[in-house]
């Protein structure tokens, strides 16, 4: 009895100890998470670095120095976690999460910051090269008005210039100070007539100045003047940009938008995960309790690991974390279902667990690796939030394997080896009346299942016809409706405008028309969001005008995304390439682990699932944005995951047959394998569907398409595993049997390499 209690006490101590650590440090781990733009507001912009002057070349040094200059300017803004990356040679991506004044930040980044001091005829007297590096500062004059002080390299040169200017007639004895003077476009004569001229100031010079300091005053009144003076000084100290920055992609998210999206998605995910916990405990009892403990640890370790690699959490990233719960649950379900089978044929609890652990480890590993392939391809070809999703997905796979395989097995082994459960199999959902005696010599294939009355193979042709009809309807829908592609793929501008309960689409449309930026189309999204679309890129002034206007009207800054045609085309190409590479990677792995007759049907089935999702989006005119690529590859991973688990059971049943001489034997193996794994497949997809359904219903509208795509793909994935992939394998296997004159030697040895390793 003492020995029994010691094992139980250790198991409880491990479980409670780990949960205590999680409880005590969860807040700190949560606070350390770097939130992305879509969760805290901010903006992201992708610049293409172009030559400023004809004949100039953009090389690696020019791009690197430009990135350094941008980094210096970002530091002025005080952004806590700026992210500036050089991409594809001449592109620089800038991500500024949490920045409050987005308009100021964009202007600070993209302005040329080339200072020139000219005369009234626009001749250059001094330029930025005459300044001491870092010698600009913001000060106050004797009237406490802001001014900018510049330190010059040569006091003598400045004296000579001011002497020459002071001798000119009144009205011409001016030194005009410009920021980013454009030759051929700007002139003092024209700007001087305007109420708000482009030049900074134009002080009168009445006598030579023998100093190496230039003091720029005037035009810096009030707090706005102080900020403007600070920006000018900061820009000059960060250096001018000797290049032109062409904005090819941008997205801007208001803080209110981000906060609301975070709250909605986390709440939906939390409710979904809680329901999964309840389901696991209700269905699997004691193993379900252990699974719940390990799932808590999984979530904690995944977020902690994400912080350690300085990951940036986005909305799709939260979805990946939540979906990872499904993968971790799946690993537990595979073990628990096998344990129940082994107990039902009469094995003791210890032997049943040992056999179940050995048999399930390779199934879990195969399923996780195929999903990992999709995650790695996403990371390689994704951008921005998609790459964040991929990072979280990969980390989730690793952590789910660590917790669901190692931690679960440690706790299960302690409980089982205590001997306390030897005569209490109801803790595992097993009734004595449903068990065989080991002496009866029953095997797992002899066990009754809830699916015994259903002949999967008998209805093969019906399901093939059903799928073909679906595919034809899908092709027809695409031909008639096409895809409702978002700006990520078509280029242009999209604005998500949050409105009050009293306002409507007409109010937003009339306001946009008054601003001179009437949209090509305007629709609603969710309860209080209006989406305006433009086929062309809005200018920065138009974006600023829209944001300021609606922020004043409704208290929320619109979320605006702008994509150039070049980027839209690249995103489409990358999406297709990612899908192709992921498919070939999965085929290669499945061929190595199984055989090509299993690999090919598996990929055909996942292509079927992807097409079904695309067809549904086309029929119901649901917009497809860049996050759909993440949804597609996640579907690929989950679809192949389910198929691989069933193929693994087919391989196990083939070992027992050894030699196939009749086509009926292949049908028997298919039916037996599907019946044995059906409960696992349905329970696994059910746990994930619960979470995804809540994301669709209550999650942020920003990832509605993403969540809906996953929901469609998950349901289609179970269907295709049962009725497409496995049945196609049967067709190919029967052809192989006929080619071999009616005899196939499946396995010469009843023990495969996998089993030999584990024994």
CORSULUR-V923025 format. One record per residue. N is the residue number from 0. PSI is psi in radians with two decimals (NA if undefined). Layout:
n->N psi->PSI
n->N psi->PSI
//
This chain:
n->0 psi->-0.72
n->1 psi->-0.71
n->2 psi->-0.69
n->3 psi->-0.83
n->4 psi->-0.61
n->5 psi->-0.73
n->6 psi->-0.76
n->7 psi->-0.74
n->8 psi->-0.73
n->9 psi->-0.77
n->10 psi->-0.79
n->11 psi->-0.71
n->12 psi->-0.74
n->13 psi->-0.84
n->14 psi->-0.87
n->15 psi->-0.67
n->16 psi->-0.80
n->17 psi->-0.76
n->18 psi->-0.59
n->19 psi->-0.76
n->20 psi->-0.76
n->21 psi->-0.82
n->22 psi->-0.70
n->23 psi->-0.45
n->24 psi->-0.04
n->25 psi->-0.73
n->26 psi->-0.76
n->27 psi->-0.74
n->28 psi->-0.72
n->29 psi->-0.68
n->30 psi->-0.44
n->31 psi->-0.12
n->32 psi->2.28
n->33 psi->1.96
n->34 psi->2.45
n->35 psi->-3.12
n->36 psi->-0.71
n->37 psi->-0.08
n->38 psi->-0.32
n->39 psi->0.08
n->40 psi->2.91
n->41 psi->-2.89
n->42 psi->2.76
n->43 psi->2.39
n->44 psi->2.42
n->45 psi->2.02
n->46 psi->2.49
n->47 psi->2.12
n->48 psi->2.07
n->49 psi->2.72
n->50 psi->2.46
n->51 psi->-0.66
n->52 psi->2.59
n->53 psi->2.33
n->54 psi->-0.31
n->55 psi->2.67
n->56 psi->2.51
n->57 psi->1.91
n->58 psi->-3.08
n->59 psi->-0.65
n->60 psi->-0.73
n->61 psi->-0.74
n->62 psi->-0.72
n->63 psi->-0.75
n->64 psi->-0.60
n->65 psi->-0.74
n->66 psi->-0.67
n->67 psi->-0.70
n->68 psi->-0.76
n->69 psi->-0.68
n->70 psi->-0.71
n->71 psi->-0.68
n->72 psi->-0.65
n->73 psi->-0.66
n->74 psi->-0.52
n->75 psi->-0.56
n->76 psi->-0.31
n->77 psi->0.45
n->78 psi->2.30
n->79 psi->-0.68
n->80 psi->1.17
n->81 psi->2.61
n->82 psi->1.94
n->83 psi->2.08
n->84 psi->2.46
n->85 psi->2.27
n->86 psi->2.41
n->87 psi->0.82
n->88 psi->-1.23
n->89 psi->0.46
n->90 psi->2.53
n->91 psi->2.16
n->92 psi->2.23
n->93 psi->2.16
n->94 psi->2.11
n->95 psi->1.68
n->96 psi->2.38
n->97 psi->0.01
n->98 psi->2.34
n->99 psi->-0.90
n->100 psi->1.62
n->101 psi->-0.62
n->102 psi->-0.80
n->103 psi->-0.72
n->104 psi->-0.76
n->105 psi->-0.73
n->106 psi->-0.70
n->107 psi->-0.63
n->108 psi->-0.84
n->109 psi->-0.24
n->110 psi->2.58
n->111 psi->-0.63
n->112 psi->0.70
n->113 psi->1.91
n->114 psi->2.34
n->115 psi->2.50
n->116 psi->2.12
n->117 psi->2.91
n->118 psi->-3.07
n->119 psi->-0.27
n->120 psi->0.19
n->121 psi->0.37
n->122 psi->2.44
n->123 psi->2.24
n->124 psi->-0.79
n->125 psi->2.65
n->126 psi->-3.12
n->127 psi->-0.47
n->128 psi->-0.30
n->129 psi->-0.08
n->130 psi->2.62
n->131 psi->2.32
n->132 psi->2.20
n->133 psi->0.29
n->134 psi->0.15
n->135 psi->2.45
n->136 psi->2.72
n->137 psi->2.21
n->138 psi->-2.96
n->139 psi->2.53
n->140 psi->-3.00
n->141 psi->-0.29
n->142 psi->0.21
n->143 psi->0.46
n->144 psi->2.57
n->145 psi->2.61
n->146 psi->2.89
n->147 psi->2.24
n->148 psi->2.26
n->149 psi->2.38
n->150 psi->2.16
n->151 psi->2.70
n->152 psi->-0.56
n->153 psi->1.93
n->154 psi->-0.58
n->155 psi->-0.78
n->156 psi->-0.71
n->157 psi->-0.64
n->158 psi->-0.73
n->159 psi->-0.72
n->160 psi->-0.81
n->161 psi->-0.54
n->162 psi->-0.77
n->163 psi->-0.71
n->164 psi->-0.67
n->165 psi->-0.38
n->166 psi->-0.15
n->167 psi->2.80
n->168 psi->2.77
n->169 psi->2.38
n->170 psi->-0.38
n->171 psi->-0.15
n->172 psi->0.97
n->173 psi->2.54
n->174 psi->1.91
n->175 psi->2.12
n->176 psi->2.10
n->177 psi->2.58
n->178 psi->2.10
n->179 psi->0.93
n->180 psi->2.31
n->181 psi->1.99
n->182 psi->2.33
n->183 psi->-0.23
n->184 psi->-0.77
n->185 psi->2.57
n->186 psi->2.56
n->187 psi->-0.70
n->188 psi->-0.72
n->189 psi->-0.78
n->190 psi->-0.53
n->191 psi->-0.37
n->192 psi->-0.19
n->193 psi->2.68
n->194 psi->-0.66
n->195 psi->1.44
n->196 psi->2.76
n->197 psi->-0.59
n->198 psi->2.69
n->199 psi->-0.87
n->200 psi->2.89
n->201 psi->1.30
n->202 psi->2.63
n->203 psi->2.41
n->204 psi->1.91
n->205 psi->-0.18
n->206 psi->2.74
n->207 psi->2.53
n->208 psi->2.01
n->209 psi->1.34
n->210 psi->2.79
n->211 psi->0.34
n->212 psi->2.35
n->213 psi->2.20
n->214 psi->2.04
n->215 psi->2.03
n->216 psi->2.94
n->217 psi->2.32
n->218 psi->0.16
n->219 psi->0.76
n->220 psi->2.57
n->221 psi->-3.07
n->222 psi->-0.65
n->223 psi->-0.63
n->224 psi->-0.68
n->225 psi->-0.80
n->226 psi->-0.67
n->227 psi->-0.73
n->228 psi->-0.70
n->229 psi->-0.73
n->230 psi->-0.73
n->231 psi->-0.80
n->232 psi->-0.73
n->233 psi->-0.73
n->234 psi->-0.75
n->235 psi->-0.66
n->236 psi->-0.52
n->237 psi->-0.27
n->238 psi->2.64
n->239 psi->2.80
n->240 psi->1.98
n->241 psi->0.37
n->242 psi->3.01
n->243 psi->2.30
n->244 psi->1.97
n->245 psi->2.03
n->246 psi->2.01
n->247 psi->-0.25
n->248 psi->2.46
n->249 psi->2.66
n->250 psi->2.44
n->251 psi->2.24
n->252 psi->2.21
n->253 psi->2.66
n->254 psi->-0.66
n->255 psi->-0.71
n->256 psi->-0.84
n->257 psi->-0.78
n->258 psi->-0.74
n->259 psi->-0.76
n->260 psi->-0.71
n->261 psi->-0.84
n->262 psi->-0.79
n->263 psi->-0.79
n->264 psi->-0.74
n->265 psi->-0.73
n->266 psi->-0.82
n->267 psi->-0.76
n->268 psi->-0.72
n->269 psi->-0.74
n->270 psi->-0.75
n->271 psi->-0.79
n->272 psi->-0.66
n->273 psi->-0.72
n->274 psi->-0.64
n->275 psi->-0.75
n->276 psi->-0.79
n->277 psi->-0.76
n->278 psi->-0.79
n->279 psi->-0.75
n->280 psi->-0.73
n->281 psi->-0.66
n->282 psi->-0.67
n->283 psi->-0.07
n->284 psi->-2.10
n->285 psi->-0.84
n->286 psi->-0.57
n->287 psi->-0.65
n->288 psi->-0.79
n->289 psi->-0.70
n->290 psi->-0.69
n->291 psi->-0.74
n->292 psi->-0.83
n->293 psi->-0.51
n->294 psi->-0.64
n->295 psi->-0.79
n->296 psi->-0.68
n->297 psi->-0.86
n->298 psi->-0.78
n->299 psi->-0.87
n->300 psi->-0.62
n->301 psi->-0.80
n->302 psi->-0.73
n->303 psi->-0.81
n->304 psi->-0.63
n->305 psi->-0.70
n->306 psi->-0.67
n->307 psi->-0.54
n->308 psi->0.23
n->309 psi->0.70
n->310 psi->2.70
n->311 psi->2.05
n->312 psi->2.19
n->313 psi->3.05
n->314 psi->-0.86
n->315 psi->-0.52
n->316 psi->-0.71
n->317 psi->-0.72
n->318 psi->-0.69
n->319 psi->-0.69
n->320 psi->-0.78
n->321 psi->-0.72
n->322 psi->-0.54
n->323 psi->-0.51
n->324 psi->-0.69
n->325 psi->-0.71
n->326 psi->-0.70
n->327 psi->-0.69
n->328 psi->-0.74
n->329 psi->-0.77
n->330 psi->-0.66
n->331 psi->-0.74
n->332 psi->-0.72
n->333 psi->-0.79
n->334 psi->-0.81
n->335 psi->-0.69
n->336 psi->-0.70
n->337 psi->-0.65
n->338 psi->-0.75
n->339 psi->-0.71
n->340 psi->-0.78
n->341 psi->-0.62
n->342 psi->-0.64
n->343 psi->-0.49
n->344 psi->0.01
n->345 psi->0.05
n->346 psi->2.68
n->347 psi->2.83
n->348 psi->-0.69
n->349 psi->-0.80
n->350 psi->-0.64
n->351 psi->-0.75
n->352 psi->-0.74
n->353 psi->-0.78
n->354 psi->-0.74
n->355 psi->-0.73
n->356 psi->-0.73
n->357 psi->-0.73
n->358 psi->-0.52
n->359 psi->-0.37
n->360 psi->-0.75
n->361 psi->-0.56
n->362 psi->-0.81
n->363 psi->-0.76
n->364 psi->-0.81
n->365 psi->-0.78
n->366 psi->-0.70
n->367 psi->-0.67
n->368 psi->-0.71
n->369 psi->-0.64
n->370 psi->-0.62
n->371 psi->-0.65
n->372 psi->-0.80
n->373 psi->-0.72
n->374 psi->-0.73
n->375 psi->-0.68
n->376 psi->-0.71
n->377 psi->-0.76
n->378 psi->-0.68
n->379 psi->-0.63
n->380 psi->-0.10
n->381 psi->2.87
n->382 psi->2.62
n->383 psi->-2.09
n->384 psi->-0.51
n->385 psi->-0.72
n->386 psi->-0.64
n->387 psi->-0.69
n->388 psi->-0.78
n->389 psi->-0.72
n->390 psi->-0.81
n->391 psi->-0.65
n->392 psi->-0.80
n->393 psi->-0.79
n->394 psi->-0.66
n->395 psi->-0.70
n->396 psi->-0.78
n->397 psi->-0.84
n->398 psi->-0.59
n->399 psi->-0.63
n->400 psi->-0.73
n->401 psi->-0.82
n->402 psi->-0.81
n->403 psi->-0.45
n->404 psi->-1.02
n->405 psi->-0.93
n->406 psi->-0.79
n->407 psi->-0.76
n->408 psi->-0.56
n->409 psi->-0.83
n->410 psi->-0.73
n->411 psi->-0.73
n->412 psi->-0.70
n->413 psi->-0.79
n->414 psi->-0.79
n->415 psi->-0.72
n->416 psi->-0.16
n->417 psi->-0.42
n->418 psi->-0.11
n->419 psi->-0.44
n->420 psi->0.07
n->421 psi->-0.68
n->422 psi->0.36
n->423 psi->0.95
n->424 psi->-0.21
n->425 psi->-0.34
n->426 psi->-0.38
n->427 psi->0.21
n->428 psi->0.39
n->429 psi->2.28
n->430 psi->2.44
n->431 psi->-0.59
n->432 psi->-0.30
n->433 psi->0.12
n->434 psi->2.57
n->435 psi->2.87
n->436 psi->2.51
n->437 psi->-0.53
n->438 psi->-0.30
n->439 psi->-0.22
n->440 psi->0.46
n->441 psi->2.62
n->442 psi->3.03
n->443 psi->-0.63
n->444 psi->-0.25
n->445 psi->-0.16
n->446 psi->2.47
n->447 psi->2.51
n->448 psi->2.83
n->449 psi->-0.17
n->450 psi->0.19
n->451 psi->-0.52
n->452 psi->-0.20
n->453 psi->2.16
n->454 psi->1.73
n->455 psi->-0.71
n->456 psi->-0.63
n->457 psi->-0.56
n->458 psi->0.27
n->459 psi->-0.89
n->460 psi->-0.64
n->461 psi->-0.77
n->462 psi->-0.58
n->463 psi->-0.79
n->464 psi->-0.74
n->465 psi->-0.78
n->466 psi->-0.69
n->467 psi->-0.73
n->468 psi->-0.76
n->469 psi->-0.76
n->470 psi->-0.70
n->471 psi->-0.78
n->472 psi->-0.67
n->473 psi->-0.75
n->474 psi->-0.72
n->475 psi->-0.73
n->476 psi->-0.74
n->477 psi->-0.65
n->478 psi->-0.63
n->479 psi->-0.85
n->480 psi->-0.38
n->481 psi->-3.00
n->482 psi->2.49
n->483 psi->1.39
n->484 psi->2.38
n->485 psi->-3.14
n->486 psi->-0.35
n->487 psi->-0.57
n->488 psi->-0.47
n->489 psi->-0.24
n->490 psi->2.82
n->491 psi->-2.75
n->492 psi->2.42
n->493 psi->2.33
n->494 psi->2.12
n->495 psi->1.97
n->496 psi->2.02
n->497 psi->2.26
n->498 psi->2.99
n->499 psi->2.98
n->500 psi->-0.51
n->501 psi->-0.41
n->502 psi->2.87
n->503 psi->-3.04
n->504 psi->-0.71
n->505 psi->-0.67
n->506 psi->-0.77
n->507 psi->-0.76
n->508 psi->-0.75
n->509 psi->-0.63
n->510 psi->-0.76
n->511 psi->-0.66
n->512 psi->-0.68
n->513 psi->-0.56
n->514 psi->-0.12
n->515 psi->0.36
n->516 psi->0.99
n->517 psi->2.30
n->518 psi->2.74
n->519 psi->-0.58
n->520 psi->2.68
n->521 psi->2.27
n->522 psi->3.04
n->523 psi->2.70
n->524 psi->1.91
n->525 psi->-2.84
n->526 psi->-0.66
n->527 psi->0.64
n->528 psi->2.29
n->529 psi->2.34
n->530 psi->2.08
n->531 psi->2.35
n->532 psi->2.51
n->533 psi->2.41
n->534 psi->-0.27
n->535 psi->2.90
n->536 psi->2.26
n->537 psi->2.52
n->538 psi->2.90
n->539 psi->-0.64
n->540 psi->-0.70
n->541 psi->-0.69
n->542 psi->-0.79
n->543 psi->-0.75
n->544 psi->-0.76
n->545 psi->-0.82
n->546 psi->-0.79
n->547 psi->-0.73
n->548 psi->-0.89
n->549 psi->-0.46
n->550 psi->-0.68
n->551 psi->-0.63
n->552 psi->-0.78
n->553 psi->-0.01
n->554 psi->0.34
n->555 psi->2.30
n->556 psi->2.21
n->557 psi->2.61
n->558 psi->2.10
n->559 psi->2.29
n->560 psi->2.33
n->561 psi->2.26
n->562 psi->2.27
n->563 psi->2.78
n->564 psi->-0.61
n->565 psi->-0.82
n->566 psi->-0.71
n->567 psi->-0.75
n->568 psi->-0.73
n->569 psi->-0.66
n->570 psi->-0.71
n->571 psi->-0.80
n->572 psi->-0.77
n->573 psi->-0.64
n->574 psi->-0.81
n->575 psi->-0.74
n->576 psi->-0.72
n->577 psi->-0.76
n->578 psi->-0.73
n->579 psi->-0.82
n->580 psi->-0.74
n->581 psi->-0.72
n->582 psi->-0.82
n->583 psi->-0.65
n->584 psi->-0.73
n->585 psi->-0.71
n->586 psi->-0.79
n->587 psi->-0.80
n->588 psi->-0.80
n->589 psi->-0.58
n->590 psi->-0.74
n->591 psi->-0.76
n->592 psi->-0.52
n->593 psi->-1.79
n->594 psi->2.82
n->595 psi->-0.44
n->596 psi->-0.28
n->597 psi->-0.67
n->598 psi->-0.82
n->599 psi->-0.86
n->600 psi->-0.61
n->601 psi->-0.75
n->602 psi->-0.66
n->603 psi->-0.70
n->604 psi->-0.73
n->605 psi->-0.58
n->606 psi->-0.66
n->607 psi->-0.78
n->608 psi->-0.74
n->609 psi->-0.76
n->610 psi->-0.69
n->611 psi->-0.78
n->612 psi->-0.80
n->613 psi->-0.72
n->614 psi->-0.75
n->615 psi->-0.73
n->616 psi->-0.65
n->617 psi->-0.80
n->618 psi->-0.77
n->619 psi->0.15
n->620 psi->0.70
n->621 psi->2.30
n->622 psi->2.40
n->623 psi->2.07
n->624 psi->-2.96
n->625 psi->-0.49
n->626 psi->-0.30
n->627 psi->-0.53
n->628 psi->-0.72
n->629 psi->-0.69
n->630 psi->-0.76
n->631 psi->-0.83
n->632 psi->-0.45
n->633 psi->-0.71
n->634 psi->-0.74
n->635 psi->-0.84
n->636 psi->-0.79
n->637 psi->-0.68
n->638 psi->-0.83
n->639 psi->-0.56
n->640 psi->-0.90
n->641 psi->-0.71
n->642 psi->-0.72
n->643 psi->-0.68
n->644 psi->-0.74
n->645 psi->-0.72
n->646 psi->-0.61
n->647 psi->-0.69
n->648 psi->-0.62
n->649 psi->-0.77
n->650 psi->-0.68
n->651 psi->-0.72
n->652 psi->-0.52
n->653 psi->-0.62
n->654 psi->-0.59
n->655 psi->-0.49
n->656 psi->-0.71
n->657 psi->-0.97
n->658 psi->2.29
n->659 psi->2.20
n->660 psi->-0.22
n->661 psi->2.63
n->662 psi->-0.50
n->663 psi->-0.52
n->664 psi->-0.69
n->665 psi->-0.74
n->666 psi->-0.72
n->667 psi->-0.74
n->668 psi->-0.72
n->669 psi->-0.87
n->670 psi->-0.78
n->671 psi->-0.80
n->672 psi->-0.73
n->673 psi->-0.69
n->674 psi->-0.64
n->675 psi->-0.51
n->676 psi->-0.06
n->677 psi->-0.77
n->678 psi->-0.77
n->679 psi->-0.80
n->680 psi->-0.78
n->681 psi->-0.75
n->682 psi->-0.71
n->683 psi->-0.88
n->684 psi->-0.53
n->685 psi->-0.75
n->686 psi->-0.67
n->687 psi->-0.70
n->688 psi->-0.64
n->689 psi->-0.83
n->690 psi->-0.82
n->691 psi->-0.66
n->692 psi->-0.67
n->693 psi->-0.61
n->694 psi->-0.69
n->695 psi->-0.75
n->696 psi->-0.77
n->697 psi->-0.15
n->698 psi->3.08
n->699 psi->2.49
n->700 psi->-0.36
n->701 psi->-0.49
n->702 psi->0.43
n->703 psi->-0.84
n->704 psi->-0.73
n->705 psi->-0.85
n->706 psi->-0.71
n->707 psi->-0.70
n->708 psi->-0.73
n->709 psi->-0.74
n->710 psi->-0.82
n->711 psi->-0.79
n->712 psi->-0.65
n->713 psi->-0.77
n->714 psi->-0.78
n->715 psi->-0.58
n->716 psi->-0.72
n->717 psi->-0.77
n->718 psi->-0.83
n->719 psi->-0.54
n->720 psi->-0.78
n->721 psi->-0.78
n->722 psi->-0.09
n->723 psi->-1.13
n->724 psi->-0.92
n->725 psi->-0.69
n->726 psi->-0.64
n->727 psi->-0.67
n->728 psi->-0.72
n->729 psi->-0.71
n->730 psi->-0.82
n->731 psi->-0.64
n->732 psi->-0.65
n->733 psi->-0.64
n->734 psi->-0.73
n->735 psi->-0.68
n->736 psi->-0.76
n->737 psi->-0.65
n->738 psi->-0.45
n->739 psi->0.47
n->740 psi->0.66
n->741 psi->0.38
n->742 psi->2.19
n->743 psi->2.12
n->744 psi->1.87
n->745 psi->-0.96
n->746 psi->2.27
n->747 psi->-0.45
n->748 psi->2.39
n->749 psi->-0.28
n->750 psi->2.12
n->751 psi->3.03
n->752 psi->-0.64
n->753 psi->-0.82
n->754 psi->-0.68
n->755 psi->-0.64
n->756 psi->-0.66
n->757 psi->-0.40
n->758 psi->NA
//
